[in-house]
C-alpha cells in the first residue's frame, strides 16, 4: 500500500501536494472567519463607545444638577 494513493481504509492519506492544498484551504477559511470576527468586534466596539459616551453625558448632567441643588439648598435652606 503506497502512501501517495489513498486506500478505502485510509481515505485521508493524500500526496504532499494534496495535503498542502488542503492546509492552504483551511488557512484561507481561518483568514475569512477571523476577518468576519474582526468586523463584528469593530462594530460592537463602536456601538459600545457610543453608549458609553451617552451614559457619561447623563452622569455629568446629573452630577451638575446635584451640585446645583445642593448649592440652592445651602443658599435658600
N, C-alpha and C positions, 0 to 999 in steps of 0.2 A: 504494500500500500504506500503510495507516494504522498508526501506532504503537500505537493503542489496541486493534487487533484482531490477534491473533497469526495469522501465516500458517503453512502447513505447513512452510515452510522455516525459519521462526524462531518456534518454539512458545514460546520463553522470554520473548517480549515480552508483557508484561501491562500493563494500565492502572495508574495510580498506586495506586488502592485495592488492586488485586490484589498489586502489588509490596510495598506497606506491610503487607498482611495476611501475605504470605509472610515478610517480615522479622520481624514480630511472632511468628510461629510459630517461627522459628529462634531468636529470643531466648528464648522460653519453653522450648524444648528445651535451650538452653545453661543456663538457670537450673536446670532439673531435673537435668541432668547434673552441674553444679557442686555442687548440693545433695548428690547421691549421693557425689561425691568427698569433700566436706567430712565427711560422716558416716563414710566409711571411714577417713579420716585421723584423725578424733577417736577412733574405736575402736582403731586401731592405736597411737595415741599413748598411750591409757590402758593398753593391754596392754604397751607398751614401758616405761612408767613403773613398772608392777607388777614387771616382770622386773628393771629396774634397782634397785628397792628391795630385792628379794630378793637380788640379787647383792651389793649394798652391805652387807647384813646378814652375808652369808657372809664378805666381805673383812674386815669389822670383827671378826667372831668369830675368824677365822684370825689376824689381827694380834694380838688379845688373847692367844690361845693361844700364839703365837710368843713374845710378851713374857714370858708366864708360864714357858714352857720355858727361855728364856734366863735368867730370874731364878732358876729352880730349879737350873740348871746352875752358875750362879755361887755359889749357896749351898752346894750339895752336891758340886760338881765339883772 
